[in-house]
């Protein structure tokens, strides 16, 4: 019997996009429950961790986007073919977390001039060096995939970050 999935997240890409990607790549049907911002305050107290996304799997709730992604990637053979490939996939995903503390001040800054300065500092000192490391990892792995010889979930996270956050958000106005 096939599992029943219901993914709940805001009506946006964000933290659920990799989960959606994994489910699409695995050709798994699921309910994509998109919550509007005004609905969130009512829903929040009834969630496991008080955050989105979460997924219901046959009625059991699993929260935290990275945990959900790892679970689904492993279940549908998108996490690497060996334990070391799985670890390298997780390593790439976790490495993105190292950038988040440097991005937060940009999102919080109200002054547009200061925000521009923070963006430039982030791009020059964090984003560009990080992307260079990603290129090195890819080249050491043969130039096609970041991990192993097939697509894995870290592939989507890398490109989501690179294309969405860096191109649309950080490199605008430079």
C-alpha positions in Angstrom: 0.0 0.0 0.0 1.3 3.4 -0.9 2.0 6.0 1.8 -0.3 9.0 2.1 1.5 12.3 2.4 0.2 15.7 3.3 2.8 18.5 3.2 1.9 21.7 5.0 3.7 24.9 4.3 3.1 28.5 3.4 2.0 29.4 -0.1 5.7 29.9 -1.1 8.8 27.9 -2.1 11.0 28.4 0.9 11.8 25.5 3.2 9.3 23.1 1.6 10.6 23.4 -2.0 13.2 20.7 -1.6 10.6 18.4 -0.1 8.3 19.0 -3.1 11.2 18.4 -5.4 12.0 15.0 -3.8 8.4 13.9 -4.0 8.1 15.0 -7.6 11.4 13.3 -8.6 10.2 10.1 -6.8 6.8 10.5 -8.6 4.9 10.3 -5.4 1.5 11.8 -5.1 0.8 14.0 -2.1 -1.4 16.7 -0.8 0.3 20.1 -1.0 -1.5 22.0 1.7 -0.5 25.7 1.3 -1.2 27.9 4.3 -1.8 31.6 3.9 0.0 33.9 6.4 -3.2 34.9 8.1 -4.1 31.2 8.8 -0.7 30.5 10.3 -1.4 32.1 13.8 -4.4 29.8 14.2 -2.5 26.7 13.0 0.8 27.3 14.9 -0.2 26.3 18.4 -1.5 23.0 17.1 1.8 22.0 15.3 4.4 19.7 16.7 7.2 22.3 16.8 5.4 25.5 16.1 7.1 25.8 12.7 6.4 24.9 9.0 6.9 22.8 7.1 5.6 19.5 8.4 4.4 16.4 6.7 1.8 13.9 7.7 2.8 10.4 6.6 -0.2 8.0 7.0 -1.3 10.3 9.8 2.0 10.5 11.6 3.5 14.0 11.8 7.2 14.7 11.0 8.5 18.2 11.3 11.6 20.2 10.3 12.4 20.6 6.7 15.8 18.9 6.7 14.6 15.9 8.6 11.7 15.5 6.2 14.0 15.9 3.2 16.5 13.3 4.5 13.7 10.9 5.3 12.1 11.1 1.9 15.5 11.1 0.1 16.5 7.9 1.8 13.1 6.3 1.3 13.2 7.0 -2.4 16.9 6.4 -3.0 17.8 10.0 -3.6 20.3 10.4 -0.8 23.3 8.6 -2.4 24.0 5.0 -3.2 26.3 4.2 -0.2 26.5 5.4 3.4 29.4 7.7 2.5 27.5 9.2 -0.3 24.6 9.8 2.0 26.9 11.4 4.5 28.4 13.7 1.7 24.8 14.6 0.6 24.0 15.5 4.2 27.3 17.4 4.5 26.3 19.6 1.5 22.9 20.3 2.9 24.2 21.1 6.3 26.9 23.4 4.9 24.2 25.7 3.7 23.2 26.2 7.3 26.5 27.8 7.9 25.4 30.7 5.7 22.1 31.4 7.4 23.5 33.4 10.3 25.2 35.7 7.9 22.0 36.2 5.9 19.7 37.0 8.7 21.0 40.6 9.3 20.3 41.4 5.7 16.6 40.4 6.1 16.3 42.2 9.3 17.9 45.5 8.2 15.3 48.3 7.5 17.8 50.9 6.2 18.2 50.3 2.4 21.7 51.7 2.3 22.9 49.6 5.2 21.1 46.6 3.7 23.0 47.1 0.5 26.3 47.2 2.5 25.3 44.0 4.3 24.5 42.3 1.0 27.8 43.2 -0.5 29.7 42.0 2.6 27.8 38.7 2.6 28.3 38.1 -1.1 32.0 39.0 -1.0 32.9 37.2 2.3 30.5 34.3 2.4 28.5 33.5 -0.7 31.2 33.7 -3.3 33.7 31.6 -1.3 31.0 29.1 -0.5 30.0 28.8 -4.2 33.6 28.3 -5.1 33.8 25.4 -2.7 30.7 23.9 -4.2 32.3 24.1 -7.7 35.4 22.3 -6.3 33.3 19.5 -4.8 31.5 19.0 -8.1 34.8 19.0 -10.0 36.3 16.5 -7.7 33.3 14.3 -8.2 33.7 14.2 -12.0 32.0 17.5 -12.9 28.4 16.4 -13.3 27.0 15.6 -9.8 27.8 16.9 -6.4 27.6 13.4 -4.8 27.9 10.0 -6.5 26.9 9.4 -10.1 23.2 10.2 -9.9 20.9 12.9 -8.8 20.4 13.2 -5.0 18.5 15.6 -2.8 21.5 17.8 -2.1 21.6 18.7 -5.8 18.2 20.5 -5.5 19.2 22.3 -2.3 22.4 23.6 -3.9 20.6 25.0 -7.0 17.6 26.4 -5.0 20.1 28.3 -2.9 22.3 29.4 -5.7 19.6 30.5 -8.1 16.9 31.7 -5.8 18.7 33.3 -2.9 21.9 34.5 -4.5 20.7 35.5 -7.9 17.3 36.9 -7.1 17.9 38.3 -3.7 21.6 39.0 -3.1 22.9 39.9 -6.6 20.1 42.3 -7.3 21.0 45.9 -7.2 24.8 45.2 -7.6 
